[in-house]
Amino acid sequence: MSEPGAGRPRVQSVDRTFALLDALALRGGRASLGDLVADTGLAAATAHRLCGTLAESGHLRRDARRDYLLGPRLQRVGDAARRATLEWAEPVLRAIVAGTGETANMAVREGDGVVYLAQVPSPHSMRMFTEVGRRVEVHCTAVGKALVAGDDDDEVRAMLGRAGMRRYTSTTIVRPDALIAELDRIRRSGFATDESEQEEGVRCVAIAVGEGAASFAVSASGPEARFTSDRRDAAVGILRAAVAGLNP
């Protein structure tokens, strides 16, 4: 997968700092220095120096076990980021709901999974609901498949080796070769689907926007009885129109 801003000069210390913060977040906010070195591939001396600087600034802290934890100053950043994300995402998601009548979601990659950032629910009494902040697997969700379709096949197989392919329903894709074939279809068509693969009776369609770590996915989902395959296919154009001109 190509990195955002490929070809532009990058600041190595910034990349390394955010790699450490991301690794800590993926471990639930607590990790030893050894864990962080293993997760990021940084030299121990480099990781120790950066973590020390972050601890001095209050962005990290250390406990009695000498583990590093996400610090209190990051809470203010996180709260502001959530508000900014909702301000940016809600008009897009509301346009999707207006056009499809179904629940709209926005999601991003997080490690070997996907996390929902924002949602606008369908006006129907029977509708799909996904908790914002919920982490889901790639192989059984439209947003997940849309987001990994840009990876090469070897990257996908490595990810599946780490994450596994749990069966949720009779239609869940549980073989790597089958998912690779599905991703090839997604690359050609530009959209991904979930046909009751995570939850029985639920259909979803998603597209990815942007590249690399800055990419995100938007989706529409609803009950199969109402969100028919024809309405799902029509929703693809609505999703694309909703994100047209949006800067990832």
Stockholm file with secondary structure:
# STOCKHOLM 1.0

chainA/1-248         MSEPGAGRPRVQSVDRTFALLDALALRGGRASLGDLVADTGLAAATAHRLCGTLAESGHLRRDARRDYLLGPRLQRVGDAARRATLEWAEPVLRAIVAGTGETANMAVREGDGVVYLAQVPSPHSMRMFTEVGRRVEVHCTAVGKALVAGDDDDEVRAMLGRAGMRRYTSTTIVRPDALIAELDRIRRSGFATDESEQEEGVRCVAIAVGEGAASFAVSASGPEARFTSDRRDAAVGILRAAVAGLNP
#=GR chainA/1-248 SS CCCTTTTSCCCHHHHHHHHHHHHHHHTTTEECHHHHHHHHCCCHHHHHHHHHHHHHHTSEEECTTCCEEECTHHHHHHHHHHHHHHHHHHHHHHHHHHHHSSEEEEEEEETTEEEEEEEECCSSSSCCCCCTTCEEESTTCHHHHHHHTTSCHHHHHHHHHHHCCCCCSTTCCCCHHHHHHHHHHHHHHSCEEEESSSSTTEEEEEEEESSGGGCEEEEEEEETTTSCHHHHHHHHHHHHHHHTTCCC
#=GC SS_cons         CCCTTTTSCCCHHHHHHHHHHHHHHHTTTEECHHHHHHHHCCCHHHHHHHHHHHHHHTSEEECTTCCEEECTHHHHHHHHHHHHHHHHHHHHHHHHHHHHSSEEEEEEEETTEEEEEEEECCSSSSCCCCCTTCEEESTTCHHHHHHHTTSCHHHHHHHHHHHCCCCCSTTCCCCHHHHHHHHHHHHHHSCEEEESSSSTTEEEEEEEESSGGGCEEEEEEEETTTSCHHHHHHHHHHHHHHHTTCCC
//
